[in-house]
């Protein structure tokens, strides 16, 4: 990710697109490589643990959890795709797999052409509620508990800045999804609020206690 002189340049100076590239300096490259390791290893670790403990992929858990926070546990497929940052084709494949397990149900919206909704079934709701504590424990173990208050605050600011930059570069992405603050936590990400269960965050910043209250501080 550092510039090299074009081989065809007599002067040895970079020309063309290479010369116009804003290459990373040492500090920037180190930060990027550290973040790249997180982007690769953390989702893989969460996915492996979710499959081992709940027989779900991490993405399947996200889909179920997002639906669980809706008042009627139902979303249009396009909105669900935007909320989970997935293509419609990928989401359709995953929803079909979950539907075969009885965790979701799809329904065509009358008079809307090909628009379809996905609804979380009672069985699906029970599955996501049962999986949530293990997910919270994994996020704490792999990320939260080893960071102090200042580091958590910095992580949240960094996450928000990256999310803003991504949305700025993709103006149409997420247009069908809820805006931050509508059932979101980290600007962020959704939580589940089972009526008779403590809520547990989906892509958590901090887990919350019963009735949406923050846990007691030590």
MORASUL-V245456 format. One record per residue. N is the residue number from 1. RES is the residue in one small letter. SS is DSSP state (H for helix, E for strand, L for the rest). PHI is phi in radians with two decimals (NA if undefined). OMEGA is omega in radians with two decimals (NA if undefined). Layout:
((N/RES/SS/PHI/OMEGA) (N/RES/SS/PHI/OMEGA))
This chain:
((1/x/L/NA/3.07) (2/x/L/-1.99/-3.03) (3/x/L/-1.25/3.01) (4/x/L/-2.22/3.11) (5/x/L/-1.20/3.07) (6/x/L/-1.08/-3.08) (7/x/L/-1.10/-3.09) (8/x/L/-1.52/-3.08) (9/x/L/-1.56/3.14) (10/x/L/-1.12/-3.07) (11/x/L/-1.44/-3.09) (12/x/L/1.46/-3.14) (13/x/L/-1.58/3.13) (14/x/L/-1.19/3.10) (15/x/L/-2.31/3.07) (16/x/H/1.19/-3.08) (17/x/H/-1.00/-3.14) (18/x/H/-1.09/-3.12) (19/x/H/-1.16/-3.09) (20/x/H/-1.51/-3.09) (21/x/L/-1.29/3.07) (22/x/L/-1.53/-3.09) (23/x/L/-1.15/-3.14) (24/x/L/-1.34/3.02) (25/x/L/-1.43/-3.05) (26/x/H/-1.03/-3.13) (27/x/H/-1.15/-3.14) (28/x/H/-1.13/3.14) (29/x/H/-1.14/3.12) (30/x/H/-1.10/3.12) (31/x/H/-1.13/-3.14) (32/x/H/-1.12/-3.13) (33/x/H/-1.13/3.10) (34/x/H/-1.13/3.13) (35/x/H/-1.18/3.12) (36/x/H/-1.06/3.12) (37/x/H/-1.08/3.11) (38/x/H/-1.14/-3.11) (39/x/H/-1.08/-3.12) (40/x/H/-1.54/-2.99) (41/x/H/-1.40/-3.08) (42/x/H/-1.16/3.09) (43/x/H/-1.03/3.14) (44/x/H/-1.13/3.13) (45/x/H/-1.18/3.11) (46/x/H/-1.11/-3.13) (47/x/H/-1.15/-3.13) (48/x/H/-1.08/-3.13) (49/x/H/-1.22/3.12) (50/x/H/-1.09/3.13) (51/x/H/-1.16/-3.12) (52/x/H/-1.21/-3.02) (53/x/H/-1.64/-3.03) (54/x/H/-2.19/-3.12) (55/x/L/1.00/3.06) (56/x/L/-2.26/2.91) (57/x/L/-1.36/3.13) (58/x/H/-1.08/3.13) (59/x/H/-1.18/3.08) (60/x/H/-1.06/3.10) (61/x/H/-1.09/3.11) (62/x/H/-1.03/-3.13) (63/x/H/-1.05/3.14) (64/x/H/-1.09/-3.09) (65/x/H/-1.19/3.10) (66/x/H/-1.07/3.12) (67/x/H/-1.13/-3.08) (68/x/H/-1.14/-3.11) (69/x/L/-1.55/3.11) (70/x/L/-1.36/-3.11) (71/x/L/-0.92/3.12) (72/x/L/-1.88/-3.14) (73/x/L/0.99/-3.08) (74/x/E/-2.35/3.03) (75/x/E/-2.50/2.95) (76/x/E/-1.15/-3.11) (77/x/H/-1.03/-3.13) (78/x/H/-1.12/3.12) (79/x/H/-1.20/3.12) (80/x/H/-1.16/3.09) (81/x/H/-1.11/3.13) (82/x/H/-1.14/-3.10) (83/x/H/-1.16/-3.12) (84/x/L/-1.76/3.12) (85/x/L/0.96/-3.12) (86/x/L/-2.15/3.01) (87/x/L/-1.28/3.12) (88/x/H/-1.08/-3.13) (89/x/H/-1.15/3.11) (90/x/H/-1.13/-3.12) (91/x/H/-1.09/-3.14) (92/x/H/-1.04/3.12) (93/x/H/-1.11/-3.11) (94/x/H/-1.20/3.13) (95/x/H/-1.09/3.09) (96/x/H/-1.06/3.12) (97/x/H/-1.15/3.12) (98/x/H/-1.20/3.12) (99/x/H/-1.13/3.12) (100/x/H/-1.11/3.11) (101/x/L/-1.51/3.13) (102/x/L/1.39/-3.10) (103/x/L/-1.59/3.13) (104/x/E/-2.37/3.01) (105/x/E/-2.41/3.09) (106/x/E/-1.79/-3.14) (107/x/E/-2.57/3.08) (108/x/E/-1.28/3.12) (109/x/L/-1.38/-3.10) (110/x/L/-1.02/3.08) (111/x/L/1.23/-3.10) (112/x/L/-2.02/-3.12) (113/x/L/1.30/-3.07) (114/x/L/-1.77/-3.11) (115/x/L/-1.18/-3.05) (116/x/E/-2.32/3.04) (117/x/E/-1.90/3.01) (118/x/E/-2.09/-3.12) (119/x/E/-2.16/3.08) (120/x/E/-1.32/3.10) (121/x/L/-1.45/3.09) (122/x/H/-1.07/3.10) (123/x/H/-1.11/3.11) (124/x/H/-1.14/3.11) (125/x/H/-1.09/3.12) (126/x/H/-1.08/-3.13) (127/x/H/-1.15/-3.09) (128/x/H/-1.22/3.08) (129/x/H/-1.13/3.13) (130/x/H/-1.20/-3.10) (131/x/H/-1.41/-3.02) (132/x/H/-1.02/-3.13) (133/x/H/-1.02/3.11) (134/x/H/-1.14/3.11) (135/x/H/-1.17/3.09) (136/x/H/-1.02/3.14) (137/x/H/-1.09/3.14) (138/x/H/-1.15/3.14) (139/x/H/-1.13/3.08) (140/x/H/-1.10/-3.07) (141/x/H/-1.14/-3.03) (142/x/H/-1.50/-3.03) (143/x/L/-2.45/-2.89) (144/x/H/-1.17/-2.94) (145/x/H/-1.20/3.12) (146/x/H/-1.61/-3.14) (147/x/L/-1.96/3.07) (148/x/L/-1.47/-3.12) (149/x/H/-0.97/-3.13) (150/x/H/-1.18/3.12) (151/x/H/-1.18/3.09) (152/x/H/-1.13/3.11) (153/x/H/-1.11/3.11) (154/x/H/-1.14/3.12) (155/x/H/-1.07/3.13) (156/x/H/-1.14/3.12) (157/x/H/-1.10/3.14) (158/x/H/-1.11/3.13) (159/x/H/-1.05/3.13) (160/x/H/-1.14/-3.14) (161/x/H/-1.15/3.13) (162/x/H/-1.15/3.13) (163/x/H/-1.06/3.12) (164/x/H/-1.11/-3.14) (165/x/H/-1.11/3.13) (166/x/H/-1.14/-3.14) (167/x/H/-1.15/3.11) (168/x/H/-1.16/3.14) (169/x/H/-1.39/3.13) (170/x/L/-2.26/-3.01) (171/x/L/-1.04/-3.11) (172/x/L/-1.61/-3.09) (173/x/L/-1.24/3.06) (174/x/L/1.37/-3.11) (175/x/L/-1.12/-3.13) (176/x/L/-1.59/-3.08) (177/x/L/-1.61/3.10) (178/x/L/-1.20/3.09) (179/x/L/-1.41/3.11) (180/x/L/-0.94/-3.14) (181/x/L/1.80/3.11) (182/x/L/-1.58/-3.11) (183/x/L/1.30/-3.09) (184/x/E/-1.89/3.12) (185/x/L/-1.99/-3.02) (186/x/L/-1.80/2.92) (187/x/L/1.91/-1.04) (188/x/L/-2.64/-2.93) (189/x/L/-2.33/-2.97) (190/x/E/-1.39/3.04) (191/x/E/-2.17/3.03) (192/x/E/-1.86/-3.10) (193/x/L/-2.29/3.09) (194/x/L/-1.02/-3.05) (195/x/L/-1.04/-3.07) (196/x/L/-1.99/-3.09) (197/x/L/-2.26/3.01) (198/x/L/-1.10/3.11) (199/x/L/-1.17/3.10) (200/x/E/-2.40/-3.06) (201/x/E/-1.26/3.14) (202/x/L/-1.40/3.06) (203/x/L/-2.04/-2.78) (204/x/L/-1.20/2.81) (205/x/L/-1.72/3.02) (206/x/L/-2.44/3.09) (207/x/L/-1.21/3.11) (208/x/E/-1.95/-3.10) (209/x/L/-1.49/-3.11) (210/x/H/-0.96/3.11) (211/x/H/1.05/3.07) (212/x/H/1.36/-3.12) (213/x/L/-1.46/3.05) (214/x/E/-1.19/3.11) (215/x/L/-1.12/3.12) (216/x/L/-1.04/3.13) (217/x/L/-1.48/3.13) (218/x/L/-1.18/NA))
